[in-house]
Amino acid sequence: MKKSNLLETAGLPGFISFLAVAFINAMVDLGHKILIQNTIFKMYDDATQVGLTAIINALILLPFILLFTPAGYLSDRFAKPYLMRATAFAAILITLLITLAYYQGWFLFAFLLTLVLAAQSALYSPAKYGYIRELAGNERLAPANGFIQATTIVAILSGIFVFTILFETRLDGHEYQNEAELIRHIAPIGWLLVSLSVVEFILACRLPLTGTTSTQPRFDWQRYRQGHILRENLQRLLHNPVIWYAILGLSMFWGISQTFLATFPAFAKMVLAEDNTIVIQGLLACSGVGIIIGSLLAGAGRKGHIKTGLIPAGAIGMCLVLFVVPLLSSTMLFALAILSFGFFGGLFIIPLNALIQWHAPANQLGTILAGNNWVQNIVMISFLMLTLLAALAAITSQIMMQTIPIVTTLLALLLAIRARKAKQT
């Protein structure tokens, strides 16, 4: 494949605006989450802090589960640029409410608005990923997915550093006795969230209209509440084994990543005798850098070609790295290992995302991509629950770090065997 394919993809009409919309959306979502989590960190300790943080993470994941069916329907029913504009406008209203909550000291209201902001993202997500194929076409699916994955990771890393620095800067020299006083001090940061949302809406209005509104019937809310539509949409995922096993592979990666991210800080604190959160967060950020590099490499190649050979290579690489991590004892080696884990993860997930988009029928793409999100979030919540149960059982972080690669290897082998059998039949 010509190396210019990446440049050709970046030069597509509207593609840079699309990346900017995706970047800002991820940064706004993460920005509010970081501010709430930092407030919890400042005000609470031990079990209360862990519990509230777990609730925040659940509020972020829950809409992707509950809104799976309507999000997919809307993405298939309406032109995707129109849906992205509508959700971008909704983000302006939500961030204005968040900023009001900051200024008024309404911590619980701001806390719950995390759920509303996540619902906006849940409705936006299938339209975003479905728009990739409309904008880039089948020939450039791999590089387009590489760009969007890298953009999202950069947005996450940027949001962590920008909003954490602003948070600490606003609190510097101020005293606070409760959550209400604290969030009043950081309230001006809310205007950054609003400003970013406005820019997101302006850029969304510039996206080329590549699809049209479909003639699908009205959404049947009664069948949705009864679970009939959910079962039908899951059947669509199961209908094509390539799509189903690609979704399971992605779910495995993100589930394992959740457990790793939850366990590693305590393990590193013990091994390195390190209490500086900047060091720990910096080490975890290395995984994002690795994913960016791996995603761009996986996206480079011949037009119309998906590098499926990178999927087993990425899985093997991740397993090997996870076996090595518990044996390390220096900050630099941890950084290199986590960077490598992210790199192999990027090689693993980009071809899987491209396979889903390639094999999904055009009129069902939004539903299938929403289903992909739904399954991944179910798996991530399940892994987090298992991690919590392990912690409640007093299993040490070192034992958990030694268990993660074994579980990852077993799951990878099981998926590979089942996918191979499905392909043969």
Buried (B, 14 or more C-beta within 10 A) or exposed (E): BEEEBBEBBBEBEBBBBBBBBBBBBBBBBBBBBBBBBBBBBBBBEEEEBBEBBBBBBBBBBBBBBBBBBBBBBBBBBBBBBBBBBBBBBBBBEBBBBBBBBBEBBBBEBBBEBBBBBBBBBBBBBBBBBBBBBBBBBEBBBBBBBBBBBBBBBBBBBBBBBBBBEBBEEBBEEEEBEEBBBBBBBBBEBBBBBBBBBBBBBBBBBBBBEBBEEEEEEEEEEEBBEEEEBBEEBBEBBEEBBBBBBBBBBBBBBBBBBBBBBBBBBBBBBEBBEBEEEEBBBBBBBBBBBBBBBBBBBBBBBEBBEBBEEBBEBBBBBBBBBBBBBBEBEEBEEBBBBBBBBBBBBBBBBBBBBBBBBBBBEEEBBBBBBBBBBBBBBBBBBEBBEBBBEBBEEEBBBBEBBBBBBEBBBEBBEEBBEBBEEEEEE
